[in-house]
């Protein structure tokens, strides 16, 4: 059963239950109110009549011949029957003039108990149920008789039905108007929810290009926007995965094809024995390229998995000097020199030593690879606030503006770099960004095509970190 159907059924059941409860309570309360109200009114009228019948001198000598016309008028006014009775139950006056002289068998004025009224056929004397009020007629502290007023239950409940009809009609109107809430709820909640459900089904079927057309500025609109964003991210991830597989397949296929070709040529004698050592060295070079690619992928996977950092305090200036010296052979081949500029003699940072060393190695290697011959590479450090900023800048071919936002993508190689980067894996800068991001820091690139490229990354200042640590421990 669908959620919408469940909601409608619950709404109907709740409406019926509410109407039944209102009917039960209103009937009970109205009945109680009418009985108490009408019985008190009749009791007051009976007291007035009994007072008149007691006589002005309190002797109880009122003329009964004049009583019936008086009680007839009162009975007509209050739409009831009025009797005047002796203590033994004999009716001596009747507003209808029909029951005079009759005796009510079993008459007991105390039968009502602590109530001022009794319900029933008045000791079997009437053919219908009535509300009866009995008030004694007294004179000289003696009870001479009783004034009894009968109100038919049919008249009592007729008033009750009129009141209840108003309650029922009002309840039905309110229930009908509440359907507007259901309509509004359908428009605001269920229709967007159906669209979101359809979107989830489309995504499950692989249609990540499906968009949820909900633009309301509420929780449903926010959920729809989140679904659209999630779909776009999943779509981008899927495209990236396809691109990743294609790139890595290409980068593995090329050296494997070369290795296979060289080895087959050696086996079938295409390459003479005197030249085999040359091609075996090429095979070794291709295997080294595969090893480097595999190692880079493992490193990148470690960074993506957010492996634990082994942070220590070290001098970034000393690390830069040591790393630069390791490229002495490559620099000699291209007549490249380093220009190191440090703000202070030492700059202490708090980071993972081996990973930051890899960052510097990749950036310097990249700078040498794309620098022109007989040029310089500028490396500098500078403290700004709580951060140490390191810059690696070359005077090489630069990066096209359209490619700047792609340089950190995996396997990315700009068209202008392909001729100079035949041995590259396209993973170096991805690894660099992953390492810096794992430290909670940022790396930026500034480049002008034909002028050069500069990479700048930040690391936390070890001195400021120690002060914060001491303050926390203190």
C-alpha positions in Angstrom: 0.0 0.0 0.0 1.3 3.4 -1.0 2.1 6.1 1.6 -0.5 8.4 0.1 -3.2 5.8 0.3 -2.3 5.1 3.9 -2.4 8.7 4.7 -5.9 9.1 3.1 -7.2 6.0 5.0 -5.8 7.3 8.3 -7.3 10.7 7.6 -10.7 9.1 7.0 -10.5 6.8 10.0 -9.4 9.8 12.2 -12.3 11.9 10.8 -14.9 9.2 11.5 -13.5 8.6 15.0 -13.5 12.3 15.7 -17.1 12.7 14.6 -18.1 9.7 16.7 -16.4 11.1 19.7 -17.9 14.5 19.2 -21.4 12.9 18.8 -21.0 10.8 22.0 -19.6 13.6 24.1 -22.0 16.3 22.8 -25.0 14.0 23.3 -24.0 13.2 26.9 -23.1 16.8 27.8 -26.2 18.3 26.1 -28.5 15.7 27.8 -27.0 16.5 31.2 -27.3 20.2 30.6 -30.9 20.1 29.4 -32.0 17.8 32.2 -30.4 20.0 34.9 -31.5 23.3 33.3 -35.1 22.3 32.6 -35.5 20.5 36.0 -34.4 23.6 37.8 -36.8 25.8 35.8 -39.7 23.4 36.5 -38.7 23.2 40.2 -38.8 27.0 40.5 -42.2 27.2 38.8 -43.5 24.5 41.2 -42.2 26.4 44.2 -44.1 29.5 43.0 -47.3 27.6 42.6 -46.9 25.8 45.9 -46.3 29.2 47.6 -49.5 30.5 46.1 -51.5 27.4 47.2 -50.2 27.8 50.7 -52.3 30.9 51.1 -51.2 34.3 52.0 -51.9 33.6 55.6 -50.0 30.4 55.6 -53.1 28.3 56.3 -53.2 26.5 53.0 -56.7 27.6 52.4 -56.3 28.6 48.7 -59.5 28.1 46.7 -59.0 25.1 44.5 -61.7 26.3 42.1 -59.4 29.1 41.1 -56.3 26.9 41.0 -57.0 25.0 37.9 -57.4 28.1 35.6 -54.2 29.5 37.0 -52.1 26.3 36.6 -53.6 25.8 33.1 -52.2 29.2 32.1 -48.8 28.3 33.6 -48.8 24.8 32.1 -49.6 26.3 28.7 -46.7 28.8 29.1 -44.1 26.1 30.1 -45.7 23.5 27.8 -46.1 21.0 30.6 -48.7 19.2 32.8 -49.3 20.5 36.3 -51.0 18.5 39.1 -51.9 19.4 42.6 -52.0 16.2 44.7 -52.9 15.2 48.3 -50.4 13.3 50.3 -52.1 10.1 49.6 -51.6 10.6 45.8 -55.1 11.9 45.0 -55.1 14.4 42.2 -57.3 17.4 43.3 -56.3 19.8 40.4 -55.2 19.1 36.9 -54.1 21.7 34.3 -55.8 19.5 31.6 -58.9 19.1 33.8 -59.0 15.4 33.0 -57.4 13.6 35.9 -59.1 15.3 38.9 -60.1 12.7 41.5 -57.8 10.0 40.3 -55.4 8.4 42.7 -51.8 7.7 41.8 -51.1 4.3 43.3 -47.7 4.0 45.0 -47.1 7.8 45.0 -43.9 8.5 47.0 -42.6 12.1 46.9 -39.2 11.0 48.2 -38.6 8.6 45.3 -36.4 11.2 43.5 -33.8 10.9 46.3 -31.3 13.8 46.3 -32.5 15.0 42.9 -35.2 17.6 42.4 -36.7 15.5 39.6 -37.5 12.0 38.6 -37.7 10.3 35.2 -40.3 7.8 34.0 -44.1 7.4 33.8 -44.7 8.7 37.3 -45.5 5.5 39.2 -47.4 4.1 36.2 -49.9 6.9 36.0 -48.9 8.2 32.5 -48.6 6.6 29.1 -45.3 8.3 28.3 -42.0 9.0 30.0 -41.8 12.4 31.6 -39.6 14.5 33.7 -41.5 15.1 37.0 -40.8 17.7 39.6 -42.5 17.4 42.9 -42.7 20.3 45.5 -44.6 20.1 48.8 -47.4 22.6 49.7 -46.8 23.5 53.4 -48.6 25.6 55.9 -47.9 25.9 59.7 -45.0 23.5 59.2 -47.3 20.9 57.8 -47.3 19.3 54.4 -50.8 19.7 52.9 -50.0 18.3 49.5 -47.8 18.5 46.5 -47.4 20.4 43.2 -46.2 18.1 40.5 -45.1 19.3 37.0 -44.6 16.8 34.2 -42.5 17.6 31.1 -42.7 15.0 28.4 -39.3 13.5 27.5 -40.2 14.0 23.8 -40.2 17.7 24.3 -37.0 17.6 26.3 -35.1 15.6 23.6 -36.6 17.7 20.9 -34.6 20.6 22.2 -31.6 18.3 22.6 -31.9 17.2 18.9 -32.0 20.8 17.8 -28.8 21.6 19.7 -27.1 18.5 18.6 -28.0 19.1 14.9 -26.1 22.4 15.2 -23.1 20.6 16.7 -23.2 17.9 14.0 -23.6 20.3 11.1 -20.8 22.4 12.5 -18.5 19.3 12.9 -19.3 18.2 9.3 -18.5 21.7 8.0 -15.2 21.7 9.9 -14.4 18.2 8.6 -15.2 19.3 5.1 -13.0 22.4 5.5 -10.2 20.2 6.8 -10.1 18.6 3.4 -8.5 21.8 2.2 -5.6 21.0 4.5 -5.3 17.6 2.8 -5.2 19.2 -0.6 -2.6 21.7 0.6 -0.6 18.8 2.2 -0.8 16.9 -1.1 0.5 19.9 -3.1 3.3 20.8 -0.6 4.4 17.4 0.6 3.1 14.4 -1.5 3.6 15.7 -5.0 7.3 16.7 -4.3 7.8 13.5 -2.5 6.5 11.5 -5.5 8.9 13.4 -7.7 11.8 12.7 -5.4 10.8 9.0 -5.2 10.7 8.9 -9.0 14.2 10.5 -9.1 15.5 7.8 -6.7 14.1 5.1 -9.0 15.7 6.8 -12.0 19.1 7.0 -10.2 18.8 3.3 -9.2 18.2 2.5 -12.8 21.4 4.3 -13.7 19.8 7.5 -15.1 22.0 10.0 -13.2 21.0 12.8 -15.6 17.5 12.9 -14.2 16.6 16.1 -12.4 14.1 16.6 -9.7 11.8 19.5 -10.6 11.1 20.8 -7.1 12.0 24.5 -6.5 10.2 25.3 -3.2 12.2 26.9 -0.5 11.5 24.4 2.3 12.7 21.0 3.4 11.3 19.3 0.2 13.1 21.9 -2.0 16.3 21.4 0.0 16.0 17.6 -0.3 15.4 17.9 -4.1 18.4 20.1 -4.5 20.5 17.7 -2.5 19.3 14.8 -4.7 20.2 16.8 -7.9 23.6 17.6 -6.4 24.2 14.0 -5.4 23.2 12.8 -8.9 25.5 15.3 -10.6 28.4 14.2 -8.2 27.7 10.5 -8.9 27.5 11.2 -12.6 30.9 13.1 -12.4 32.3 10.3 -10.4 31.1 7.7 -12.9 32.6 9.7 -15.8 35.8 10.1 -13.8 35.9 6.4 -13.2 35.6 5.7 -16.9 38.3 8.2 -17.6 40.5 6.8 -14.9 40.2 3.3 -16.3 40.9 4.5 -19.8 43.9 6.5 -18.7 45.5 3.8 -16.6 44.8 1.2 -19.3 46.6 3.4 -21.8 49.5 4.1 -19.5 50.0 0.4 -18.8 49.4 -0.7 -22.4 52.1 1.4 -23.9 55.1 0.1 -21.9 53.7 -3.4 -22.0 53.4 -3.3 -25.8 57.0 -2.0 -26.0 58.3 -4.7 -23.7 56.4 -7.4 -25.6 57.7 -6.1 -29.0 61.3 -5.8 -27.9 61.3 -9.3 -26.4 59.6 -10.9 -29.4 62.2 -9.2 -31.7 65.0 -10.6 -29.6 63.5 -14.1 -29.6 62.9 -14.3 -33.3 66.3 -12.8 -34.2 65.0 -9.5 -35.6 67.3 -7.8 -33.2 70.8 -9.1 -33.7 72.8 -10.3 -30.6 75.2 -7.4 -30.8 72.2 -4.9 -30.3 70.2 -6.9 -27.8 71.8 -5.3 -24.7 70.6 -1.9 -26.0 67.0 -3.1 -26.3 67.1 -4.9 -23.0 68.0 -1.6 -21.3 64.9 -0.2 -23.0 62.8 -3.0 -21.6 64.3 -2.3 -18.1 63.4 1.4 -18.6 59.8 0.4 -19.5 59.5 -1.9 -16.4 60.8 1.0 -14.3 58.1 3.2 -15.7 55.5 0.6 -14.8 57.0 0.3 -11.3 56.9 4.0 -10.9 53.2 4.2 -12.1 52.2 1.4 -9.7 54.0 3.1 -6.8 52.3 6.4 -7.6 48.9 4.7 -7.7 49.6 3.0 -4.3 50.7 6.4 -2.9 47.6 8.1 -4.2 45.3 5.4 -2.8 47.0 5.9 0.6 46.3 9.6 0.4 42.7 9.1 -0.7 42.1 6.7 2.2 43.2 9.5 4.5 45.9 7.4 6.1 47.3 8.5 9.4 49.8 11.3 9.3 53.0 11.0 11.4 53.4 14.6 12.2 56.6 15.9 13.6 58.4 19.3 13.9 61.1 19.9 11.3 62.8 22.7 9.4 61.2 23.2 6.0 64.2 25.2 4.9 66.6 22.4 5.5 64.3 19.9 3.8 64.2 22.2 0.7 68.0 22.4 0.6 68.4 18.6 0.9 65.7 17.9 -1.7 67.2 20.4 -4.2 70.6 18.8 -3.9 69.2 15.4 -4.9 68.4 16.9 -8.3 72.0 18.0 -9.0 72.4 15.5 -11.9 69.2 16.5 -13.7 70.0 20.2 -13.2 73.5 19.8 -14.8 72.0 18.2 -17.9 69.8 21.2 -18.5 72.0 23.8 -16.9 69.3 24.7 -14.4 70.1 26.4 -11.1 68.2 26.9 -7.9 67.4 30.3 -6.3 66.5 29.7 -2.7 65.0 32.6 -0.7 64.1 32.0 3.0 62.5 34.5 5.4 64.5 33.2 8.3 67.5 30.9 8.8 65.0 28.2 9.8 61.3 27.8 9.5 59.8 25.1 11.7 56.6 23.4 10.6 54.4 20.7 12.1 53.7 18.1 9.4 54.4 14.6 8.2 58.1 14.7 7.2 58.2 12.0 4.5 55.0 13.1 2.8 56.0 16.8 2.7 59.4 15.6 1.3 57.5 13.8 -1.4 55.5 17.0 -2.2 58.7 19.0 -2.6 60.2 16.2 -4.7 57.2 16.1 -7.1 57.0 19.9 -7.4 60.8 20.3 -8.1 60.8 17.4 -10.5 57.9 18.9 -12.3 59.6 22.3 -12.4 62.9 20.9 -13.8 61.0 18.8 -16.4 59.1 21.9 -17.9 61.8 24.5 -17.4 63.8 25.8 -20.3 67.5 25.1 -20.5 69.9 27.5 -18.7 67.1 28.8 -16.5 66.5 29.0 -12.7 63.9 27.5 -10.3 62.9 29.8 -7.5 62.0 28.3 -4.1 61.0 30.5 -1.2 59.4 30.3 2.3 57.5 33.0 4.0 55.6 33.2 7.3 52.1 34.8 7.4 50.3 34.5 10.6 50.2 30.9 11.8 51.1 29.5 8.4 54.4 28.9 6.5 54.0 29.3 2.8 56.3 27.5 0.4 56.6 28.6 -3.2 58.2 26.6 -6.1 58.4 28.7 -9.3 59.9 27.9 -12.7 60.5 29.9 -15.9 59.2 27.1 -18.2 56.5 26.6 -20.8 53.6 27.4 -18.4 50.1 26.0 -18.4 47.3 27.2 -20.6 44.6 29.1 -18.7 41.9 26.6 -19.8 43.9 23.8 -18.2 44.7 25.4 -14.9 41.7 23.9 -13.1 42.7 20.4 -14.3 46.4 20.3 -13.3 45.6 18.4 -10.1 43.4 15.8 -11.8 44.7 12.2 -12.1 46.5 11.4 -15.3 46.2 14.9 -16.5 48.8 16.0 -19.0 48.3 19.3 -21.0 48.8 19.1 -24.7 51.8 21.4 -24.5 53.6 19.1 -22.0 53.2 15.8 -23.8 56.4 16.1 -25.7 58.4 16.9 -22.6 56.7 14.4 -20.2 56.9 11.1 -21.9 57.9 9.3 -18.8 55.4 11.0 -16.5 52.5 9.2 -15.0 50.1 12.2 -14.6 49.7 11.4 -10.9 52.4 13.6 -9.3 50.3 16.7 -8.8 47.3 14.6 -7.7 49.5 13.1 -5.0 50.8 16.6 -4.0 47.3 18.0 -3.6 46.1 14.9 -1.7 49.0 15.1 0.8 48.5 18.9 1.4 44.7 18.4 1.8 45.2 15.6 4.2 47.1 18.1 6.4 44.1 20.4 6.3 46.0 22.9 4.2 45.7 24.3 0.6 47.9 24.4 -2.5 47.4 26.9 -5.4 48.8 27.3 -8.8 49.6 30.4 -10.8 50.8 30.1 -14.4 51.2 32.1 -17.6 51.7 30.2 -20.8 55.2 30.8 -22.1 56.3 32.5 -18.9 56.3 29.9 -16.1 54.4 28.3 -13.3 54.3 28.8 -9.5 52.9 26.3 -6.9 52.3 27.7 -3.4 51.3 25.5 -0.4 50.8 26.2 3.3 51.8 24.3 6.4 51.2 25.1 10.1 53.9 27.0 12.0 55.3 24.6 14.6 55.9 27.5 17.1 52.2 28.6 17.1 51.1 24.9 17.3 53.3 24.4 20.4 51.8 27.5 22.1 48.3 26.3 21.5 49.2 22.8 22.7 50.8 24.2 25.9 47.8 26.4 26.5 45.5 23.4 26.2 47.6 21.2 28.5 47.9 24.1 31.0 
